[in-house]
Amino acid sequence: MKWLTVLTAIIIILTFSSIFAQEKPTGREIFDRSIDATRLAGVEATSTMTIIDSKGRERVRKIAQVTKLYDNGDTEKKLVRFLAPADVKGTGLLTYDYLKKDDDMWLYMPALRKTRRIISSEKAKNFMGSEFSYADMTPPNADDFDFKVLGEKNVNGTDCWQLEIIPKNDDIADENGFSKRISFIGKDDYVIRKAIYYDLDGSLYKELNVNKIVLLDPKNKKYRLMDLIMVNKQNDRKSILKVDEIKFNPDVKDEYFTTRYLERE
């Protein structure tokens, strides 16, 4: 009967190993869930962006933002408009963030009284002089990247998945402005806490830290990032984005998400 006991033990071990293996998500699953965790039905917010150069000099900008989901959540439309100071007041960025295809972006510059589309080759450029790029303004298309779970790490008290994200080809890398990104995603809520970017040559480039998040839609477990800092490790510049006021509002007006409204001053 001893052989039966050993066989039973082996079966139990294999069964639990299979269960644990099934519970551990793949890199792609972690990424998809991290995007979904911050896609809310509708949001209105005002924020402060502080841009700090290598000598510690600051430029402060006030921003209003609205977002809303369409197409059963497959499309998130977002309008960002600068309120102050005077030299950027009225400047706006309208984005259509699609889960299954390349995003659309339009930038309005009041001085030129003209709206222009942001093309793919421009998305790696800095947004309005900050260390956030146009590509950082919306999540990337998951199909353009390969994902690998490197392990687990605690980030400021939160247990996170350590996720490696690599563009599938040079064109995608050029468009997004990095050759590799390591993201730290909360294991319980799937909200990003930190990201490390490497430039096209493979050198350390930027580091994003998320200092505060809020559960804005408890019913659907949807979160919003409230305090972010992006540090450029190559030129010692950094940009801080803090949300001052925020409201969950699924009934945000549809007219906000048009180029016609974008050009309204």
C-alpha positions as CSV (number, residue, x, y, z in Angstrom):
1,M,0.0,0.0,0.0
2,K,3.0,2.3,0.4
3,W,3.2,2.8,-3.4
4,L,-0.5,4.0,-3.3
5,T,0.3,6.6,-0.6
6,V,3.3,7.9,-2.7
7,L,1.1,8.1,-5.8
8,T,-1.6,10.0,-4.0
9,A,1.0,12.5,-2.7
10,I,2.3,13.0,-6.2
11,I,-1.2,13.6,-7.6
12,I,-1.9,16.2,-4.8
13,I,1.4,18.0,-5.5
14,L,0.8,18.1,-9.2
15,T,-2.8,19.3,-8.7
16,F,-1.8,22.2,-6.5
17,S,1.1,23.1,-8.8
18,S,-1.3,23.2,-11.7
19,I,-3.7,25.5,-9.7
20,F,-0.9,27.9,-8.7
21,A,0.4,28.0,-12.3
22,Q,-3.1,28.9,-13.5
23,E,-3.4,31.6,-10.9
24,K,-0.3,33.4,-12.0
25,P,-1.2,35.7,-14.9
26,T,0.9,36.1,-18.0
27,G,2.7,39.3,-18.9
28,R,0.0,40.3,-21.5
29,E,-2.8,39.6,-19.0
30,I,-1.1,41.8,-16.4
31,F,-0.7,44.6,-18.9
32,D,-4.3,44.3,-20.1
33,R,-5.7,44.4,-16.6
34,S,-3.5,47.4,-15.7
35,I,-5.0,49.3,-18.6
36,D,-8.5,48.3,-17.7
37,A,-8.0,49.3,-14.0
38,T,-7.8,53.0,-14.9
39,R,-10.3,53.2,-17.7
40,L,-13.3,54.9,-16.1
41,A,-16.7,55.6,-17.7
42,G,-16.2,59.3,-17.4
43,V,-14.0,61.8,-15.4
44,E,-13.6,65.5,-15.0
45,A,-10.4,66.9,-13.3
46,T,-8.1,69.8,-12.9
47,S,-4.4,69.4,-12.4
48,T,-1.1,71.2,-11.8
49,M,1.9,70.4,-13.9
50,T,5.3,71.6,-12.5
51,I,8.2,71.4,-14.9
52,I,11.7,71.6,-13.3
53,D,14.9,72.0,-15.2
54,S,18.4,70.7,-14.3
55,K,19.1,74.0,-12.3
56,G,15.9,73.7,-10.2
57,R,14.0,76.4,-12.1
58,E,10.2,75.8,-12.2
59,R,7.4,76.4,-14.6
60,V,3.9,75.8,-13.3
61,R,0.9,75.1,-15.6
62,K,-2.8,74.6,-14.7
63,I,-4.7,72.0,-16.7
64,A,-8.3,70.8,-17.1
65,Q,-9.1,67.3,-18.4
66,V,-12.2,65.3,-19.3
67,T,-12.3,61.7,-20.3
68,K,-15.1,59.3,-21.4
69,L,-15.4,55.7,-22.6
70,Y,-17.1,54.7,-25.9
71,D,-17.5,51.6,-27.9
72,N,-18.2,49.4,-24.9
73,G,-14.9,50.6,-23.3
74,D,-12.7,49.9,-26.4
75,T,-12.2,53.7,-26.9
76,E,-11.3,56.3,-24.4
77,K,-11.6,59.9,-25.5
78,K,-9.7,62.5,-23.6
79,L,-9.5,66.3,-23.8
80,V,-6.6,68.1,-22.1
81,R,-6.7,71.9,-22.1
82,F,-4.2,74.4,-20.5
83,L,-5.7,77.1,-18.3
84,A,-2.6,79.0,-17.3
85,P,-0.2,80.7,-17.6
86,A,-1.0,83.1,-20.4
87,D,1.6,81.8,-22.9
88,V,0.0,78.3,-23.0
89,K,-3.6,79.2,-22.1
90,G,-6.1,77.6,-24.6
91,T,-3.6,75.0,-25.9
92,G,-5.4,71.7,-26.1
93,L,-4.8,68.0,-26.9
94,L,-7.6,65.7,-28.0
95,T,-6.9,62.0,-28.0
96,Y,-8.9,58.9,-29.1
97,D,-7.2,56.0,-27.3
98,Y,-8.2,52.8,-29.0
99,L,-7.5,49.4,-27.5
100,K,-7.2,47.6,-30.8
101,K,-5.6,50.1,-33.2
102,D,-3.3,53.1,-33.3
103,D,-4.5,56.2,-31.4
104,D,-5.6,59.5,-32.9
105,M,-4.3,62.8,-31.5
106,W,-5.0,66.4,-32.4
107,L,-3.1,69.4,-31.0
108,Y,-4.6,73.0,-31.0
109,M,-2.2,76.0,-30.6
110,P,-4.1,79.3,-30.0
111,A,-1.3,81.4,-31.4
112,L,-1.7,79.7,-34.8
113,R,-5.5,79.2,-34.5
114,K,-4.9,75.9,-36.0
115,T,-5.5,72.2,-35.1
116,R,-3.0,69.6,-36.4
117,R,-2.9,65.9,-36.1
118,I,0.0,64.4,-34.2
119,I,1.5,61.7,-36.4
120,S,3.2,58.5,-35.3
121,S,6.7,59.8,-35.7
122,E,6.0,62.7,-33.3
123,K,4.6,60.7,-30.4
124,A,8.0,60.2,-28.8
125,K,8.4,64.0,-28.5
126,N,8.0,65.8,-25.2
127,F,4.5,67.1,-24.5
128,M,4.4,70.9,-24.0
129,G,8.0,71.0,-22.7
130,S,7.5,68.4,-20.0
131,E,9.3,65.0,-19.6
132,F,6.0,63.3,-20.5
133,S,5.9,62.4,-24.2
134,Y,2.8,62.4,-26.4
135,A,3.1,58.6,-26.2
136,D,2.9,58.7,-22.4
137,M,-0.5,60.5,-22.7
138,T,-2.3,57.3,-23.7
139,P,-1.5,53.6,-23.1
140,P,0.3,51.9,-25.9
141,N,-1.4,49.3,-28.2
142,A,-0.7,46.0,-26.5
143,D,-0.3,44.1,-29.8
144,D,2.8,46.1,-30.6
145,F,4.8,44.8,-27.6
146,D,6.2,41.6,-26.1
147,F,5.6,41.1,-22.4
148,K,7.6,39.1,-19.8
149,V,7.1,38.8,-16.1
150,L,10.5,39.3,-14.5
151,G,9.4,38.6,-11.0
152,E,7.8,40.3,-8.0
153,K,8.9,43.4,-6.1
154,N,7.6,45.6,-3.3
155,V,7.3,49.3,-4.3
156,N,6.6,51.7,-1.4
157,G,4.7,49.0,0.5
158,T,2.8,47.6,-2.5
159,D,3.6,44.1,-3.8
160,C,4.0,44.4,-7.6
161,W,4.5,42.3,-10.7
162,Q,7.7,43.4,-12.4
163,L,6.8,43.5,-16.1
164,E,9.2,43.9,-19.0
165,I,7.6,45.5,-22.1
166,I,9.6,45.5,-25.3
167,P,8.5,46.9,-28.7
168,K,8.2,44.2,-31.4
169,N,10.2,46.2,-34.0
170,D,12.3,49.3,-34.4
171,D,9.5,51.4,-35.9
172,I,7.3,50.8,-32.8
173,A,10.3,51.6,-30.6
174,D,10.9,54.9,-32.5
175,E,7.2,55.8,-32.2
176,N,7.1,55.3,-28.4
177,G,10.6,56.5,-27.7
178,F,11.9,53.5,-25.8
179,S,13.6,50.2,-26.4
180,K,12.4,48.7,-23.2
181,R,10.2,49.6,-20.2
182,I,10.0,47.9,-16.9
183,S,6.6,48.5,-15.2
184,F,5.7,47.7,-11.6
185,I,2.0,46.7,-11.4
186,G,0.2,46.2,-8.1
187,K,-0.7,42.6,-7.6
188,D,-4.0,43.3,-6.0
189,D,-5.4,46.3,-7.9
190,Y,-3.3,46.0,-11.1
191,V,-2.5,49.8,-10.9
192,I,1.0,50.9,-12.0
193,R,3.3,52.2,-9.3
194,K,6.5,52.7,-11.1
195,A,8.1,52.5,-14.6
196,I,11.7,52.6,-15.8
197,Y,12.4,53.5,-19.5
198,Y,15.4,52.7,-21.6
199,D,16.2,54.7,-24.7
200,L,16.7,53.4,-28.2
201,D,20.4,52.6,-27.4
202,G,19.4,50.6,-24.3
203,S,20.6,53.2,-21.8
204,L,18.6,54.3,-18.8
205,Y,16.3,57.1,-19.9
206,K,13.4,58.0,-17.6
207,E,11.7,56.9,-14.4
208,L,8.1,57.3,-13.5
209,N,6.9,57.1,-9.9
210,V,3.2,57.1,-8.9
211,N,2.9,58.6,-5.4
212,K,-0.9,58.5,-5.0
213,I,-3.9,56.7,-6.5
214,V,-7.6,56.9,-5.6
215,L,-10.4,54.4,-6.1
216,L,-12.7,56.6,-8.0
217,D,-15.4,54.0,-9.0
218,P,-15.7,51.5,-6.2
219,K,-18.5,49.6,-7.8
220,N,-16.3,48.6,-10.8
221,K,-12.9,48.9,-9.0
222,K,-11.6,51.6,-11.2
223,Y,-8.7,53.8,-10.1
224,R,-7.1,57.1,-11.1
225,L,-3.4,58.2,-10.8
226,M,-3.3,61.4,-8.7
227,D,0.4,62.2,-8.2
228,L,3.0,61.4,-10.8
229,I,6.6,62.4,-11.3
230,M,8.6,61.7,-14.4
231,V,12.4,62.1,-14.0
232,N,14.7,62.2,-17.0
233,K,17.9,60.4,-15.9
234,Q,19.9,61.8,-18.7
235,N,19.4,65.5,-18.3
236,D,18.2,65.8,-14.7
237,R,14.9,67.4,-15.7
238,K,11.6,66.3,-14.1
239,S,7.9,66.9,-14.4
240,I,5.3,66.6,-11.6
241,L,1.7,66.1,-12.4
242,K,-0.8,66.4,-9.5
243,V,-4.5,66.2,-9.7
244,D,-6.1,69.0,-7.6
245,E,-9.8,68.1,-8.1
246,I,-11.5,65.1,-9.7
247,K,-15.0,63.9,-10.2
248,F,-16.4,60.6,-11.5
249,N,-19.0,61.5,-14.1
250,P,-20.2,59.0,-16.7
251,D,-22.3,61.7,-18.3
252,V,-19.5,63.9,-19.5
253,K,-20.7,65.8,-22.6
254,D,-19.9,64.2,-25.9
255,E,-19.3,67.6,-27.5
256,Y,-16.1,68.0,-25.5
257,F,-14.4,65.3,-27.7
258,T,-14.5,67.0,-31.0
259,T,-11.9,69.1,-32.9
260,R,-14.6,71.9,-33.0
261,Y,-14.7,72.1,-29.2
262,L,-10.9,71.7,-29.0
263,E,-10.6,75.0,-30.9
264,R,-13.0,76.9,-28.7
265,E,-11.2,79.5,-26.6
